[in-house]
Amino acid sequence: MKKIIYILICFVYSNEYYVSKSGSLSNLGTYNSPFLSVQQAVDIMEAGDICYIRQGVYHENISIDNKDGNESNPIIFTSYNNERVVFDGTVKIENEWIPYSGNIWKTEIDFDIWQLFVDNEEMVMARWPNANFEDGSIWDKENNWAHGIIDSDENAYVNGTMIDEPHGNISLENIGFDISGSVAILNVGSFETYTREVLTHNGNTFTYEPVDESGWRTKHHDYFLEKKLEFLDSEGEWFYDINSSSIYLWAPGNVNPNSLNIRGKIQSYAFDIVNSDYVEIRNIEFFGTTFKFHNCDYSKVYNCNLVYPSCYKRMLGIVGVEPDMSIFTSSSNCIVSNSAFRYTDGSAIEMYSNNNTIENCYFYHIDYSVADLSSVMTTVRMGGSNNIFRRNTMHKMGASSTLNVGNASIIELNDISDSGYLQSDGALVHCMINQQPNIQVRYNWLHDTIKYGVRFDGEGDGYGGYVHHNVIWNVQGGIMIKGYNHNIYNNTAFDNGDKNDIIIMIEQGGNDGTITLNNIANKIAGHRTGTYESHPVPGNYVNNWNGYETNLDIKDFLVDPENNDFRLLESSSLIDSGIQYGDISVDYYGAYPDLGAYEHDGDHWIPGITWSVEEQFGTEFIFPQDIEILFGDINLDNIINVVDIVAVVNMILSDIYELIADLNDDQIINVLDIVQLVDIILS
C-alpha cells in the first residue's frame, strides 16, 4: 500500500520542462517560456520529470549526476512531438581558407579538432598508404595497408620494430621522407591492433614503443601511418597541425574549400550521465558526439540516430587508448533499442555489468582502424552476465570479431554479415571460455564474411553452450566448437568456404559429451577442413544430414536459398525427420521435429531489425532547421495577430486543450489567455 501511495504521489507531482533554441536562460522552462539549454532542466529535474526538447541543433555538454528516477517514474529526455532534435559535437570552420600547395588549402583555428567533415561526410585523415571511404578501399587491408615481412621470417624482427615488405607500389623504403613522429596503426596481434608513435625511421624499418607481449604474434603484420603533413597527397584527405592550430585540406572535387560546408569535431559526449538510475534518452539524434552512462542502472536509449558518434584522437597525437565511444559502465539492467549506430571509429557500443540488452538496433560502417580496444577488440562488447543481444542488423565492420556479449547471454534473431576486414582471426559471434556455459546462440542469420560464423574459442576448457536454429552461409567456417558438453542442434549451414560448415573439434577439448543433433549442412566434421570420413565428429553425433555422407547439396532441399528462404521444400524427406535427444527439448509441429533451422509448419522467422533505417532516419544526414517559437503565435505562422485570437476562441468553444494556447500555464484555456494574447499584440 505504501508503494502504491508513493507512486501516485510521484506521478501527481512530476513536471514537464521544455527546451528550445529560441528559449532563454531566464525562462521558466514551460511550453511557452522554454529553457535555452537542456542543462537548465537537468539541474531541477526529479523522478518522473520529462524534458521535452524542441526541434533544432544543440551544442551542449550535459552533465547529469545523482539524479535518480524510479521504475514507474523515470527521468526522460526526448524530442517534442516527433520534432527533429540533433546534438552536434562539431563546429563550423568559418575562417578563410588560403592556398597552401597544389590542391591543398590551409586555415587556422583557435580550438582543437580530431575529425573533419565536408557536407556532413567524413574526410580521411592523411595517411600512407592511401585509402578512402568513397570507393571502399578503407576496408581493403591487403592492398591499402603496408605489410611487415614477418610471414616470410618469424624471427625477422622483435616487438617494437617493423620491417616493411614492399607490395605493389607501396614501399616504405621509397617513401622519400622521415616518418619519425607519425602515428602507426599496427595490426601485429592477429585480432589485436595498437597505435604507437614512430620513434625512429631508417629505410624500410621503423621503431615504436613495444605493445603488450600478449598482443604480439609472429604472423600477419599490417600497418598504416597517420599524423604527418607529408601524407596529405590525395583528394579527400586532411591534416591538423596541433602546434600551429592549422588545418590542411585537399577538398573533394579539387574545389575551393571556402565554398564548402566544413565542420570539425570538438566534443566526445553530449550526455555524460553518472550515478543516476532510471534515466532515459528518447527520440534524439547525435552527430559527431554520443552518450556515456556510468553507474546508471535501469537506464534506456530508445529510437536514437547516432551518426559519426565516436572517433580516435590520433590527429591530436593521442595514442595507445581507445576512443570515447557510446558506452555504459558499471550499469545493469539497461536497454538500448530501436536505434542506429553508423560510421563509428572505434566500437559501436560497449555495455558493462549484468542483465543489459541491445535490441532492434542497426549497425553499419563500424570501425575502420580497430585499435586499442578492450579484450578481443570487437564491434560490440557486453561485459558481465545474462545480457541479451536480440533482433539487430549489422554489416560493414572492421573488427575480426563482431560480438562478444558476456557470460550466459542470449544472442538471437540477428542478421549479421560483411565483417572482419581489418584484423586476422575472429568470428561474427565469438565466445570465450567463461562465456560459453549456458550461452544461447539461436535464430540468427550469419553470412557473407571472411571470418567464422560462430566460434567457441579457448584451449578446450569451455563447456555447456547452445548453438541452435541458425542459418549460416558464405562465411569461412560456419560453426567452430572447442571444449566439451556443448549442444549444437537444428542449424542449417552451407557454402562456407574451404572450411567446414559445422566443425566439432577433435582437438582442444575433444568435445566429449557434445551433442550434434538434427543439423543439415554440406560439411560436418571434427576438423576445420578435413572430411567427416577422416575426422568423424566426436561426442554424440546424432541424426544429422551431412553432405559428406549423402554426397548431395543441402541447398537443393530448401525453398529458395538464393533469396533467403531457407525453409524445407514441401516434399522434403527432412520434414518430421528430427528426433528429441538427451536433455535437449526441440519445439516442433507435426509428428516429429524437422531437420535444420526452420520447422515446416512453424514460424517463418526473419531476423534483424523490424523497422526501416531509410524511413526512420534517412540514408544521408541533414541538419534540421531550428524552430523559432514566438510566444503567442498560436497558428505558427510567425506572426502574432487577430488570427491567433480566433484560434484560441475556437479552442475554448470546442473544449480543446492545446498547450501552445495556454499562455499563462494554468492548465486551462480561457478568456485570461485571450487577454494575455491581446496584450502581446498591443505591445
BAVOKE-27124 format. One line per field, with one value per residue (C-alpha): residue number from 0; x, y, z. Coordinates in Angstrom, 1 decimal. Layout:
N
n [NUM; ...]
c1 [X; ...]
c2 [Y; ...]
c3 [Z; ...]
***
This chain:
683
n [0; 1; 2; 3; 4; 5; 6; 7; 8; 9; 10; 11; 12; 13; 14; 15; 16; 17; 18; 19; 20; 21; 22; 23; 24; 25; 26; 27; 28; 29; 30; 31; 32; 33; 34; 35; 36; 37; 38; 39; 40; 41; 42; 43; 44; 45; 46; 47; 48; 49; 50; 51; 52; 53; 54; 55; 56; 57; 58; 59; 60; 61; 62; 63; 64; 65; 66; 67; 68; 69; 70; 71; 72; 73; 74; 75; 76; 77; 78; 79; 80; 81; 82; 83; 84; 85; 86; 87; 88; 89; 90; 91; 92; 93; 94; 95; 96; 97; 98; 99; 100; 101; 102; 103; 104; 105; 106; 107; 108; 109; 110; 111; 112; 113; 114; 115; 116; 117; 118; 119; 120; 121; 122; 123; 124; 125; 126; 127; 128; 129; 130; 131; 132; 133; 134; 135; 136; 137; 138; 139; 140; 141; 142; 143; 144; 145; 146; 147; 148; 149; 150; 151; 152; 153; 154; 155; 156; 157; 158; 159; 160; 161; 162; 163; 164; 165; 166; 167; 168; 169; 170; 171; 172; 173; 174; 175; 176; 177; 178; 179; 180; 181; 182; 183; 184; 185; 186; 187; 188; 189; 190; 191; 192; 193; 194; 195; 196; 197; 198; 199; 200; 201; 202; 203; 204; 205; 206; 207; 208; 209; 210; 211; 212; 213; 214; 215; 216; 217; 218; 219; 220; 221; 222; 223; 224; 225; 226; 227; 228; 229; 230; 231; 232; 233; 234; 235; 236; 237; 238; 239; 240; 241; 242; 243; 244; 245; 246; 247; 248; 249; 250; 251; 252; 253; 254; 255; 256; 257; 258; 259; 260; 261; 262; 263; 264; 265; 266; 267; 268; 269; 270; 271; 272; 273; 274; 275; 276; 277; 278; 279; 280; 281; 282; 283; 284; 285; 286; 287; 288; 289; 290; 291; 292; 293; 294; 295; 296; 297; 298; 299; 300; 301; 302; 303; 304; 305; 306; 307; 308; 309; 310; 311; 312; 313; 314; 315; 316; 317; 318; 319; 320; 321; 322; 323; 324; 325; 326; 327; 328; 329; 330; 331; 332; 333; 334; 335; 336; 337; 338; 339; 340; 341; 342; 343; 344; 345; 346; 347; 348; 349; 350; 351; 352; 353; 354; 355; 356; 357; 358; 359; 360; 361; 362; 363; 364; 365; 366; 367; 368; 369; 370; 371; 372; 373; 374; 375; 376; 377; 378; 379; 380; 381; 382; 383; 384; 385; 386; 387; 388; 389; 390; 391; 392; 393; 394; 395; 396; 397; 398; 399; 400; 401; 402; 403; 404; 405; 406; 407; 408; 409; 410; 411; 412; 413; 414; 415; 416; 417; 418; 419; 420; 421; 422; 423; 424; 425; 426; 427; 428; 429; 430; 431; 432; 433; 434; 435; 436; 437; 438; 439; 440; 441; 442; 443; 444; 445; 446; 447; 448; 449; 450; 451; 452; 453; 454; 455; 456; 457; 458; 459; 460; 461; 462; 463; 464; 465; 466; 467; 468; 469; 470; 471; 472; 473; 474; 475; 476; 477; 478; 479; 480; 481; 482; 483; 484; 485; 486; 487; 488; 489; 490; 491; 492; 493; 494; 495; 496; 497; 498; 499; 500; 501; 502; 503; 504; 505; 506; 507; 508; 509; 510; 511; 512; 513; 514; 515; 516; 517; 518; 519; 520; 521; 522; 523; 524; 525; 526; 527; 528; 529; 530; 531; 532; 533; 534; 535; 536; 537; 538; 539; 540; 541; 542; 543; 544; 545; 546; 547; 548; 549; 550; 551; 552; 553; 554; 555; 556; 557; 558; 559; 560; 561; 562; 563; 564; 565; 566; 567; 568; 569; 570; 571; 572; 573; 574; 575; 576; 577; 578; 579; 580; 581; 582; 583; 584; 585; 586; 587; 588; 589; 590; 591; 592; 593; 594; 595; 596; 597; 598; 599; 600; 601; 602; 603; 604; 605; 606; 607; 608; 609; 610; 611; 612; 613; 614; 615; 616; 617; 618; 619; 620; 621; 622; 623; 624; 625; 626; 627; 628; 629; 630; 631; 632; 633; 634; 635; 636; 637; 638; 639; 640; 641; 642; 643; 644; 645; 646; 647; 648; 649; 650; 651; 652; 653; 654; 655; 656; 657; 658; 659; 660; 661; 662; 663; 664; 665; 666; 667; 668; 669; 670; 671; 672; 673; 674; 675; 676; 677; 678; 679; 680; 681; 682]
c1 [0.0; 2.8; 4.5; 1.2; 0.8; 4.4; 4.0; 0.8; 2.5; 5.4; 3.0; 1.0; 4.0; 6.1; 6.9; 7.4; 10.1; 10.7; 13.9; 14.1; 16.6; 14.5; 14.4; 16.1; 18.3; 15.8; 12.7; 10.6; 11.0; 7.3; 6.0; 5.5; 8.6; 11.2; 14.7; 17.6; 19.6; 18.9; 21.3; 18.8; 16.2; 18.7; 19.6; 16.0; 14.6; 13.4; 11.9; 9.1; 10.1; 10.2; 12.4; 10.8; 13.4; 12.1; 13.4; 16.9; 20.6; 22.1; 25.7; 25.9; 28.0; 25.1; 26.2; 23.7; 25.0; 23.0; 19.6; 17.6; 14.2; 12.4; 10.7; 7.4; 8.8; 12.0; 13.7; 13.2; 14.9; 13.0; 12.2; 8.8; 6.1; 8.4; 10.4; 14.0; 16.5; 20.2; 23.0; 26.1; 29.6; 31.1; 31.5; 31.6; 35.0; 34.3; 37.8; 39.1; 41.0; 44.1; 46.1; 49.0; 50.4; 48.8; 45.3; 45.9; 44.4; 45.1; 43.2; 43.9; 41.6; 41.7; 40.5; 41.5; 39.6; 40.2; 37.7; 36.7; 33.5; 32.6; 28.9; 28.4; 30.6; 33.9; 37.2; 40.1; 42.9; 46.0; 47.6; 50.1; 49.2; 46.2; 42.7; 39.3; 35.7; 34.1; 35.5; 35.6; 39.4; 39.4; 38.4; 41.0; 43.8; 45.6; 46.0; 45.7; 47.8; 51.5; 52.8; 55.7; 58.0; 57.1; 55.3; 58.5; 60.6; 59.0; 62.4; 62.9; 62.3; 61.1; 58.2; 58.9; 60.3; 58.6; 60.4; 58.3; 57.7; 57.0; 53.9; 52.6; 53.7; 53.7; 57.3; 58.4; 62.0; 60.9; 58.6; 61.0; 60.9; 61.4; 58.3; 59.5; 56.8; 54.0; 51.4; 51.4; 48.3; 49.7; 47.8; 50.6; 48.4; 46.1; 42.8; 44.6; 45.7; 47.6; 48.5; 52.1; 54.2; 57.0; 60.3; 62.9; 62.9; 65.7; 64.9; 62.4; 62.5; 60.9; 60.7; 58.0; 57.2; 56.5; 53.0; 52.0; 53.6; 50.2; 49.2; 52.3; 52.2; 54.7; 52.4; 50.3; 51.7; 50.0; 50.0; 49.3; 50.6; 49.0; 49.7; 52.2; 51.5; 53.6; 51.0; 48.4; 48.6; 45.2; 41.7; 39.5; 42.4; 43.1; 45.6; 45.6; 48.9; 48.2; 51.3; 50.2; 46.4; 46.3; 44.0; 45.2; 42.6; 42.5; 38.8; 36.6; 36.5; 39.6; 37.3; 38.0; 37.0; 35.7; 32.6; 32.0; 30.3; 33.2; 32.8; 35.3; 34.7; 35.4; 33.3; 33.1; 29.9; 26.7; 25.2; 27.6; 25.4; 26.8; 25.3; 21.8; 19.3; 16.3; 17.4; 16.1; 17.2; 14.5; 13.9; 17.2; 19.9; 23.6; 26.1; 29.8; 29.0; 27.3; 26.3; 28.1; 26.4; 28.4; 26.8; 23.3; 21.1; 17.8; 18.6; 17.5; 18.3; 15.4; 14.9; 18.1; 20.1; 23.9; 26.0; 29.8; 29.4; 33.0; 36.5; 40.0; 42.1; 45.2; 45.2; 46.0; 48.9; 47.0; 47.9; 47.5; 44.0; 40.6; 38.3; 35.5; 32.6; 28.9; 29.2; 27.6; 29.9; 29.0; 25.4; 23.0; 19.5; 20.0; 18.4; 19.4; 16.7; 15.4; 18.5; 21.0; 24.8; 26.5; 30.1; 31.8; 35.6; 36.0; 33.5; 29.8; 28.8; 30.0; 28.0; 29.4; 27.8; 24.9; 21.5; 21.8; 20.0; 20.7; 17.6; 16.3; 19.3; 21.1; 24.9; 26.7; 30.2; 31.8; 35.5; 37.9; 41.1; 40.0; 42.8; 43.5; 40.1; 39.5; 39.7; 39.4; 38.6; 35.0; 32.4; 30.0; 31.1; 28.9; 30.6; 29.1; 26.4; 22.9; 22.9; 20.6; 21.6; 18.4; 17.0; 19.8; 21.1; 24.9; 27.0; 30.3; 32.6; 36.3; 37.0; 37.9; 35.2; 31.8; 30.0; 31.3; 28.3; 29.4; 28.6; 25.5; 23.9; 21.4; 22.2; 19.0; 17.3; 20.2; 21.2; 25.0; 27.3; 30.2; 32.8; 36.3; 38.2; 41.0; 42.2; 43.2; 41.3; 37.8; 34.2; 30.8; 29.8; 32.9; 32.5; 35.5; 35.8; 34.0; 31.2; 30.2; 28.3; 24.5; 25.1; 22.3; 23.1; 19.9; 17.7; 20.3; 21.4; 25.2; 26.6; 28.9; 32.1; 35.7; 35.5; 33.8; 30.1; 30.1; 33.2; 33.5; 37.2; 39.9; 42.1; 39.2; 38.1; 34.7; 31.5; 27.8; 27.0; 23.9; 24.0; 20.7; 18.3; 20.8; 21.4; 25.0; 26.3; 29.1; 31.4; 34.8; 33.9; 30.3; 30.3; 33.5; 33.3; 36.1; 35.6; 33.1; 29.4; 28.1; 24.7; 24.7; 21.4; 19.0; 21.3; 21.4; 24.8; 26.3; 28.8; 31.2; 34.5; 37.4; 36.5; 33.7; 30.1; 30.0; 33.3; 33.1; 36.8; 38.5; 41.4; 41.3; 38.8; 37.8; 34.1; 33.3; 29.6; 28.9; 25.6; 25.4; 21.8; 19.3; 21.6; 21.6; 24.9; 27.1; 30.2; 30.1; 33.4; 35.7; 38.3; 38.4; 39.0; 39.2; 36.4; 34.0; 35.5; 39.0; 37.8; 34.4; 32.5; 33.4; 30.9; 27.2; 26.7; 23.1; 20.6; 22.3; 22.1; 25.8; 26.8; 30.0; 27.7; 25.0; 27.1; 24.3; 23.8; 21.5; 20.5; 18.5; 16.3; 15.5; 12.7; 14.9; 18.2; 19.4; 16.6; 17.0; 14.1; 15.7; 12.6; 12.4; 10.6; 7.1; 8.0; 11.3; 12.1; 13.7; 10.3; 9.5; 12.9; 14.3; 14.4; 14.4; 17.6; 19.0; 18.1; 17.6; 14.0; 13.1; 9.9; 8.1; 4.9; 3.8; 4.7; 8.5; 10.9; 12.2; 15.9; 17.6; 16.7; 13.1; 10.1; 8.0; 4.7; 6.3; 7.2; 8.9; 11.2; 13.1; 16.0; 17.2; 15.5; 11.7; 11.9; 13.4; 16.5; 15.8; 12.2; 13.1; 16.4; 17.3; 20.4; 22.1; 22.4; 20.9; 20.8; 17.2; 16.3; 15.9; 12.2; 11.9; 9.0; 7.1; 5.2; 1.6; 2.0; -0.8; -1.1; 2.7; 2.8; 5.5; 3.0; 1.0; -2.3; -6.1; -5.9; -4.2; -7.1; -9.6; -7.7; -7.8; -11.6; -12.2; -10.3; -12.4; -15.7; -14.7; -13.4; -10.0; -6.8; -3.6; -0.5; 0.6; -2.6; -2.2; -0.3; -0.4; 0.3; -2.7; -3.7; -6.9; -7.6; -10.0; -10.5; -7.4; -5.3; -7.2; -6.5; -2.8; -2.7; -4.3; -1.6; 1.1; -0.4; -0.9; 2.7]
c2 [0.0; 2.4; 1.7; 2.5; 5.8; 6.7; 6.0; 8.1; 11.0; 10.9; 10.8; 13.7; 15.9; 15.1; 18.1; 18.7; 21.0; 22.5; 23.5; 25.5; 27.2; 30.3; 29.9; 31.9; 31.3; 33.4; 31.5; 29.1; 26.0; 25.8; 25.3; 29.0; 30.0; 27.4; 27.0; 27.7; 24.7; 21.1; 21.6; 24.1; 21.4; 18.8; 20.9; 20.9; 17.6; 14.8; 11.4; 11.3; 14.6; 14.9; 17.3; 18.0; 19.4; 21.4; 21.0; 22.3; 21.7; 21.8; 22.1; 21.1; 19.1; 17.9; 16.6; 14.5; 13.4; 11.7; 12.2; 9.0; 8.2; 5.0; 2.1; 3.9; 7.4; 7.6; 10.8; 11.3; 13.4; 13.4; 15.4; 17.1; 15.7; 13.9; 17.1; 16.5; 17.2; 16.9; 17.1; 18.2; 17.6; 19.6; 23.3; 25.0; 26.0; 29.6; 31.0; 31.8; 29.1; 30.1; 28.1; 26.1; 23.8; 22.5; 21.4; 21.7; 24.6; 25.8; 27.7; 28.4; 27.9; 28.6; 25.2; 21.6; 19.2; 15.5; 14.7; 16.8; 16.8; 18.2; 18.4; 16.2; 13.4; 12.4; 13.2; 10.8; 11.6; 12.0; 8.5; 6.2; 4.0; 5.9; 4.7; 6.4; 5.9; 6.6; 3.5; 1.3; 1.0; 2.0; -1.7; -3.2; -4.3; -6.4; -3.6; -0.4; -1.2; -1.8; -5.2; -6.5; -9.2; -11.4; -14.0; -14.6; -14.9; -15.0; -14.1; -11.1; -8.5; -8.2; -6.4; -2.6; -2.9; -3.1; -4.1; -3.3; -5.8; -3.9; -4.8; -3.1; 0.5; 0.5; 0.6; 2.4; 2.5; 4.6; 7.0; 9.9; 11.4; 10.6; 9.2; 9.7; 11.4; 10.0; 7.6; 3.9; 1.8; -1.7; -4.9; -7.1; -9.3; -11.0; -9.9; -7.0; -3.7; -0.9; 2.7; 3.9; 6.9; 6.2; 6.7; 6.2; 5.5; 4.2; 2.9; 0.0; -0.1; 1.9; 1.5; 2.2; 1.5; -2.2; -3.4; -5.8; -9.2; -10.9; -8.7; -9.6; -12.5; -13.6; -13.6; -11.3; -7.9; -5.0; -1.3; 2.2; 5.7; 9.0; 12.4; 13.8; 16.6; 14.8; 12.0; 14.5; 13.7; 12.9; 14.2; 14.0; 13.9; 16.4; 17.1; 19.1; 20.6; 20.9; 23.1; 25.8; 25.1; 24.8; 22.6; 21.4; 20.0; 18.6; 19.1; 16.7; 17.6; 19.8; 22.7; 25.8; 24.9; 28.4; 27.3; 24.2; 23.4; 22.2; 21.1; 19.9; 17.5; 19.2; 17.0; 13.4; 13.4; 15.4; 13.4; 12.4; 10.6; 9.3; 7.8; 8.2; 5.3; 5.2; 7.9; 7.6; 9.3; 9.0; 10.2; 12.2; 12.3; 12.7; 13.9; 13.8; 13.1; 10.5; 9.4; 7.9; 6.3; 5.3; 3.6; 4.1; 1.1; 0.6; 3.4; 3.4; 4.7; 4.4; 5.5; 7.4; 8.1; 8.2; 9.3; 9.6; 9.2; 8.4; 8.9; 8.3; 11.3; 10.2; 13.5; 15.2; 12.8; 10.7; 7.0; 3.8; 4.5; 3.5; 6.3; 7.9; 5.8; 5.1; 3.2; 2.0; 1.2; -0.3; -0.2; -3.1; -3.8; -1.1; -1.2; 0.3; -0.3; 0.8; 2.9; 3.3; 3.4; 4.4; 5.5; 4.9; 4.9; 2.5; 0.0; 0.7; 0.4; -1.3; -2.1; -3.4; -5.1; -7.5; -8.0; -5.4; -5.6; -4.3; -4.9; -3.9; -1.7; -1.1; -1.1; 0.0; 1.1; 0.3; 1.0; 1.3; 1.1; -1.2; -0.1; -0.1; -1.6; -3.9; -7.7; -9.2; -5.9; -6.5; -4.4; -4.7; -5.8; -6.5; -7.4; -9.3; -12.0; -12.6; -10.0; -10.1; -9.1; -9.5; -8.7; -6.4; -5.9; -5.4; -5.1; -3.5; -3.8; -3.8; -5.8; -9.5; -10.4; -8.8; -9.9; -10.6; -10.3; -11.7; -14.9; -17.0; -14.5; -14.7; -13.9; -14.3; -13.2; -11.1; -10.6; -10.2; -10.0; -8.3; -8.1; -8.7; -6.8; -5.2; -8.0; -11.6; -14.5; -13.9; -14.7; -13.0; -14.5; -15.0; -16.8; -17.1; -19.9; -18.3; -17.1; -20.5; -22.1; -21.7; -19.1; -19.3; -18.5; -19.1; -18.0; -15.9; -15.4; -15.3; -14.8; -13.2; -12.7; -13.7; -14.9; -17.8; -17.6; -18.9; -19.7; -21.2; -20.4; -21.2; -24.2; -26.6; -25.6; -24.2; -26.2; -26.1; -23.7; -23.8; -23.1; -23.9; -22.9; -20.6; -20.3; -19.8; -19.3; -17.8; -17.4; -19.0; -21.9; -21.9; -23.1; -24.0; -25.6; -26.2; -27.6; -30.3; -30.9; -28.3; -28.5; -27.9; -28.7; -27.8; -25.5; -25.0; -24.3; -24.4; -22.7; -21.7; -21.6; -24.0; -24.7; -27.0; -25.8; -27.3; -28.0; -30.0; -30.0; -33.3; -31.3; -28.6; -30.1; -33.1; -32.3; -35.2; -35.1; -32.5; -33.2; -32.6; -33.2; -32.5; -30.3; -30.0; -28.9; -29.9; -30.4; -31.5; -32.9; -32.9; -30.8; -27.3; -28.6; -32.4; -34.6; -36.5; -39.8; -38.7; -36.7; -38.1; -35.8; -36.5; -36.7; -37.6; -37.2; -38.0; -37.7; -35.1; -34.6; -34.3; -33.7; -35.6; -38.7; -38.1; -36.6; -34.1; -30.4; -29.2; -26.2; -28.5; -29.3; -25.6; -23.4; -20.6; -20.1; -17.6; -15.3; -16.2; -18.6; -21.4; -23.5; -27.1; -27.9; -29.1; -32.5; -32.8; -36.0; -33.9; -32.8; -34.8; -36.5; -35.0; -36.5; -35.4; -36.4; -36.2; -33.1; -31.1; -30.1; -29.0; -27.2; -28.7; -29.0; -32.4; -35.9; -35.1; -32.2; -31.3; -31.2; -27.8; -24.3; -24.0; -26.0; -26.6; -25.5; -23.3; -19.6; -18.3; -16.1; -13.4; -11.9; -8.3; -5.0; -4.6; -1.0; 0.8; 2.9; 4.9; 5.7; 6.4; 8.3; 8.6; 7.4; 10.9; 13.1; 16.6; 19.0; 20.2; 23.9; 25.4; 26.1; 29.8; 30.0; 33.3; 33.5; 33.9; 32.6; 30.0; 29.1; 29.0; 31.4; 33.6; 36.5; 37.3; 38.9; 38.5; 35.1; 33.8; 35.2; 33.4; 30.2; 30.5; 31.3; 28.2; 26.0; 27.4; 26.8; 23.3; 22.5; 21.6; 22.0; 22.8; 23.6; 26.4; 28.4; 28.1; 31.3; 31.6; 27.9; 27.3; 24.1; 25.8; 27.7; 30.6; 34.3; 35.0; 33.6; 35.8; 38.8; 38.0; 37.5; 40.9; 42.4; 40.8; 42.2; 45.7; 45.8]
c3 [0.0; 0.9; -2.5; -4.4; -2.5; -3.2; -7.0; -7.1; -5.3; -7.8; -10.7; -9.5; -8.8; -11.9; -14.1; -17.8; -18.9; -22.3; -24.1; -27.3; -29.4; -29.0; -25.2; -22.6; -19.5; -17.6; -18.7; -16.5; -18.7; -19.6; -23.1; -23.7; -21.7; -22.6; -21.3; -23.7; -22.6; -21.5; -18.6; -17.1; -17.0; -15.6; -12.7; -11.3; -12.6; -10.2; -10.6; -13.1; -14.8; -18.6; -20.6; -24.0; -26.5; -29.4; -32.9; -33.6; -33.4; -29.9; -28.8; -25.1; -22.7; -20.5; -17.1; -15.1; -11.7; -8.9; -10.5; -9.9; -11.4; -10.4; -12.1; -12.5; -12.9; -14.9; -15.8; -19.6; -22.2; -25.5; -28.6; -28.6; -30.8; -33.2; -34.0; -35.1; -32.3; -33.0; -30.6; -32.6; -31.4; -34.3; -35.1; -38.5; -39.8; -40.9; -41.1; -44.6; -46.4; -48.4; -51.0; -49.5; -52.1; -55.3; -54.4; -50.7; -48.8; -45.3; -42.5; -38.8; -35.9; -32.1; -30.9; -31.5; -33.8; -34.4; -37.2; -40.2; -42.3; -45.7; -46.3; -43.3; -44.7; -43.0; -44.7; -44.4; -42.0; -44.2; -44.3; -46.0; -47.8; -49.2; -48.8; -48.9; -47.9; -51.2; -53.1; -50.0; -50.1; -46.4; -45.7; -48.0; -45.7; -48.4; -50.9; -48.8; -45.7; -45.6; -44.6; -42.4; -43.5; -40.5; -42.7; -44.6; -41.5; -38.0; -36.5; -38.8; -36.0; -32.5; -30.8; -31.1; -34.7; -38.1; -41.3; -44.3; -47.1; -50.4; -52.4; -55.5; -55.4; -51.6; -50.2; -47.0; -48.2; -51.2; -49.2; -49.6; -46.1; -42.5; -40.8; -37.3; -35.1; -37.1; -35.7; -36.7; -36.6; -36.1; -36.6; -35.0; -32.8; -35.2; -33.6; -31.8; -33.2; -31.5; -32.1; -31.4; -32.2; -34.7; -32.8; -35.4; -39.2; -41.4; -44.9; -44.7; -40.9; -38.1; -34.3; -31.8; -28.1; -27.9; -27.4; -24.6; -25.2; -25.1; -28.1; -30.3; -32.7; -35.3; -38.2; -40.4; -39.6; -41.3; -40.7; -41.9; -40.9; -40.0; -38.4; -40.8; -43.3; -45.9; -46.1; -47.4; -51.1; -52.4; -52.7; -49.6; -47.1; -44.3; -41.6; -38.4; -37.0; -33.3; -32.8; -35.2; -34.9; -38.7; -40.8; -44.2; -46.7; -50.2; -50.8; -52.7; -56.4; -56.0; -55.2; -53.2; -49.6; -49.0; -50.9; -48.8; -45.5; -43.4; -39.8; -37.1; -34.2; -30.8; -28.4; -27.3; -25.2; -25.4; -22.4; -19.5; -17.0; -13.7; -10.5; -11.9; -12.2; -14.4; -16.9; -20.5; -23.7; -26.4; -30.0; -30.2; -32.9; -32.4; -35.0; -34.1; -30.4; -28.2; -24.7; -21.7; -18.7; -15.5; -12.5; -14.0; -13.6; -15.4; -17.9; -21.6; -25.0; -27.4; -31.1; -31.4; -34.5; -34.0; -37.0; -36.6; -32.8; -32.0; -33.3; -32.2; -31.3; -33.2; -35.1; -31.7; -31.1; -28.6; -28.9; -27.0; -25.8; -27.1; -28.4; -26.4; -27.6; -26.8; -23.5; -20.3; -17.4; -14.0; -15.2; -15.0; -16.5; -19.1; -22.6; -25.9; -28.6; -32.0; -32.6; -35.4; -35.0; -38.2; -39.1; -35.8; -35.4; -32.5; -31.2; -32.0; -28.3; -25.1; -22.0; -18.8; -15.8; -16.0; -17.5; -20.2; -23.6; -27.1; -29.2; -32.6; -33.5; -36.8; -37.0; -40.2; -41.2; -37.8; -37.1; -39.9; -37.7; -34.8; -32.4; -28.7; -27.8; -24.8; -24.8; -28.2; -29.8; -31.0; -32.8; -29.8; -26.4; -23.4; -20.1; -17.2; -17.4; -18.6; -21.4; -24.4; -28.0; -30.0; -33.4; -34.6; -38.1; -38.5; -41.6; -42.9; -39.9; -39.5; -36.3; -36.5; -34.1; -34.2; -31.0; -27.5; -25.2; -21.8; -19.8; -20.1; -22.5; -25.3; -29.0; -31.1; -34.2; -35.5; -39.2; -39.2; -42.2; -44.0; -41.2; -40.1; -42.8; -40.8; -38.4; -38.6; -36.9; -35.4; -35.9; -36.2; -32.8; -30.6; -27.2; -24.9; -22.3; -19.4; -21.7; -23.0; -20.2; -20.9; -23.7; -26.3; -29.9; -31.8; -34.7; -36.4; -40.0; -40.1; -43.6; -46.1; -44.1; -44.3; -40.7; -38.8; -38.2; -34.5; -32.6; -29.2; -28.5; -26.0; -25.5; -24.8; -21.3; -22.4; -22.0; -21.9; -24.7; -27.0; -30.8; -32.5; -35.2; -37.0; -40.8; -41.7; -45.3; -47.2; -44.2; -43.7; -41.4; -40.2; -36.6; -34.9; -31.4; -29.0; -25.5; -24.3; -23.4; -25.8; -27.6; -31.4; -33.0; -35.8; -37.7; -41.4; -43.0; -46.5; -48.8; -46.1; -48.0; -47.7; -44.1; -42.9; -42.3; -38.8; -37.0; -33.8; -32.9; -32.1; -30.6; -27.9; -25.5; -27.6; -27.3; -25.1; -24.3; -27.0; -28.8; -32.5; -33.5; -36.3; -38.3; -42.0; -43.7; -46.6; -44.5; -40.9; -39.4; -36.4; -38.2; -39.7; -43.3; -43.1; -44.2; -42.0; -43.1; -42.0; -38.9; -37.6; -35.3; -31.6; -28.8; -29.6; -33.3; -33.8; -36.7; -38.9; -42.6; -43.7; -47.3; -46.6; -46.1; -48.6; -51.4; -52.0; -51.7; -48.9; -50.9; -53.2; -50.2; -49.4; -50.9; -52.3; -50.6; -53.1; -51.9; -48.2; -47.9; -46.0; -45.2; -46.3; -49.6; -49.2; -50.4; -48.4; -46.7; -43.9; -42.6; -39.4; -39.6; -36.5; -33.0; -29.4; -27.6; -24.2; -22.3; -25.5; -26.0; -29.6; -30.3; -33.3; -35.3; -36.7; -35.5; -35.0; -35.3; -38.7; -39.5; -39.9; -38.6; -39.8; -38.9; -42.0; -40.4; -37.8; -37.6; -40.7; -38.6; -40.3; -38.2; -37.9; -37.2; -37.6; -38.9; -42.0; -41.4; -44.5; -43.5; -39.9; -40.2; -43.9; -45.7; -45.6; -42.6; -42.9; -40.0; -39.2; -39.1; -35.7; -34.8; -33.8; -31.4; -30.9; -27.7; -28.7; -32.2; -31.9; -35.6; -36.1; -39.0; -37.4; -37.0; -33.9; -34.9; -34.7; -36.4; -33.3; -31.1; -33.3; -32.9; -29.1; -29.2; -31.3; -28.8; -26.0; -27.9; -28.9; -25.4; -26.8; -24.9; -26.8; -24.8; -27.1; -26.3; -22.5; -22.3; -18.6; -17.9; -15.7; -17.5; -18.8; -22.0; -21.2; -21.5; -19.5; -22.3; -24.8; -22.6; -22.5; -26.2; -26.8; -24.6; -26.7; -29.9; -28.5; -27.1]
***
